[in-house]
Amino acid sequence: EDRRQRQPCICGRVQTTREEVRNAVGAVRGSPILAVDIRAVRARVEALPWVREAEVERALPDMLVVRLIERETLAVWDKGRTFIVLDTTGRPIAGADPHDHRHLPVVRGEEAATAAPAILEMLGKERDIARRITGLTLVSGRRWNVHLDWRIEIKLPEEGAEAAWARLAQIDRERQLLDGDIAHIDMRFDGRMVLRMAGNDTAGRS
C-alpha cells in the first residue's frame, strides 16, 4: 500500500499562515509517511517567526499532524526609527507589523525590550490601572516612567516601584485620581506623591 503523505493537518494556527507551515513541511511532502524525519520537520516549523512550540506526529496511513503554540505579544518597542513587536519574553517577532498591534503598550529605552516582561507583569497586578497603560519609558536602565491614556506620566521610583504602584492604585480606587486633569505624577520621593495638573505647575503633594 502506498503511504505517501498528503497535505498536513494544521492545528493552533492564528498568526502563522497555512502556506508558511506547508512550506516548512513541504520538503517531505509526497514522501513515504514512515520515512519522514519528524524532528527535522518540527525544527523547521519552530523556526517560523510566530511559532513558539510545535508538535509533529504521524497519523497513519498518510497524514502528518502539526500542532502549533504561537508566541503571544506583549508590547511594541520604539527604537527611535523603527518599531518592533515583542513577545511575552521580550524577544522580537520577526516580520510582525506594529500597525497590526496598536493596542499594545509602547516601550522605550535601550534595554526596554529585555526589561519589559518583568515590569509589565508587576504593573499588571493592579488591573484597573494597568489596562490604561499606553507606554513605558526605561530611564537610564534603572527605573520606569509609565504613561496612561496617552496623557498621564507616572514617574516610578528606582526602589519600591511595586509598592508605589499599589499605593497609586489604592488612591485611585478611593478618589478616582486618574480621572482628573492630571498630567504628571512623581512618586520618586519616599512616601510622597507630587502631582502636576495639565498646563500648570505642581498642584500638590500627597
C-alpha positions, -999 to +999 in steps of 0.1 A: +000+000+000+013+035-009+015+056+023+029+088+009+018+118+029-006+143+017-012+179+029-005+182+067-033+188+092-025+221+109-039+230+144-035+261+165-026+285+137-036+321+142-008+345+131+011+319+111-002+313+076-011+279+064+013+284+035+042+290+059+035+258+076+031+239+044+064+253+031+081+242+063+068+207+059+070+208+021+104+192+017+090+159+027+055+162+011+048+131-011+075+111+007+066+078+024+050+087+057+072+064+077+103+079+062+095+114+073+121+129+098+097+142+124+124+160+144+136+179+112+100+189+103+094+201+139+126+222+138+116+239+105+082+247+118+095+261+151+118+283+131+088+302+118+085+337+133+053+333+152+058+297+164+069+292+200+065+255+201+053+228+177+043+191+178+045+170+147+032+134+146+022+108+121-015+099+117-014+067+096-020+059+069-009+091+052-012+122+073+012+145+093-005+164+121+012+197+131+001+214+163+013+250+169+016+270+201+022+306+189+040+334+206+019+359+224+025+396+220+035+419+249+045+453+237+059+473+208+094+485+212+101+520+199+138+521+189+136+556+175+134+549+138+118+515+139+090+498+159+094+461+168+067+438+182+078+419+213+066+386+226+060+379+263+097+370+268+108+403+253+121+388+221+113+405+188+088+388+165+103+390+130+080+403+104+052+413+128+037+446+117+034+471+145+004+487+128-015+455+135-007+457+172-016+493+181-035+481+212-002+471+228+018+495+251+048+511+235+081+507+255+111+530+250+147+527+262+179+509+251+172+479+273+134+482+274+128+450+254+145+427+279+131+446+309+096+449+297+082+414+307+091+419+344+077+455+347+045+447+328+040+416+350+044+438+381+021+465+368-005+440+358-012+431+394-033+463+396-056+455+367-078+486+369-050+510+361-028+485+342-054+483+314-049+521+309-011+518+302-002+531+268+035+534+271+066+529+293+100+545+292+130+529+309+151+558+323+189+552+325+182+515+327+172+518+363+136+530+367+104+535+347+080+562+336+046+548+329+021+566+306-016+562+310-043+570+284-016+589+263-019+618+287-006+610+322+030+604+330+038+585+362+074+585+374+080+554+395+109+552+419+140+531+413+134+512+446+100+503+458+082+506+424+057+479+432+047+495+465+044+529+448+022+515+420+000+497+446-004+529+465-014+548+434-040+521+426-054+523+461-057+561+459-074+559+425-099+535+439-107+558+467-106+592+449-107+585+412-074+604+410-066+594+374-099+607+360-089+642+369-070+667+347-035+654+358-005+654+335+023+641+358+026+621+390+060+619+405+064+590+430+102+591+433+102+606+468+098+584+498+061+582+508+052+613+488+033+619+456+038+651+436+010+660+412+011+684+383-021+694+366-022+697+328-009+732+318+000+741+354+029+738+378+030+714+408-006+712+421+000+694+454+016+666+474+001+635+489 
